[in-house]
Amino acid sequence: MDRLAEFTFAAVPYFESEFPVALNGGIFGAFPELAESLKEKAAPQARLIPAEVPPVYGAATEALWNLGIPETEYFKQTFMKEYG
């Protein structure tokens, strides 16, 4: 968590105020105490956001965007149902 926290401090000069940091991946889901540890060590401006979707969801929505298809709530619900 120390190394991950260093990244948040490196980002501080690029933002005028608070900035979002997405916590994605199985490790944060399986071990919530690691997210808490990171929060304690991260830059105060870093707003840690637990991900609601798996990382591959971003690739799926980008594929839609590249095809000119809007992402909808129906797509998200169907994706999560089929993915899970």
Protein Blocks (a to p, Z undefined) as FASTA:
>chain_A
ZZmmmmmmmmmmmpcbdcddddedjklmmmmmlmmmmmmmmcfklccdddfbdfklmmmm
mmmmmnopacdfklmmmmmmmmZZ
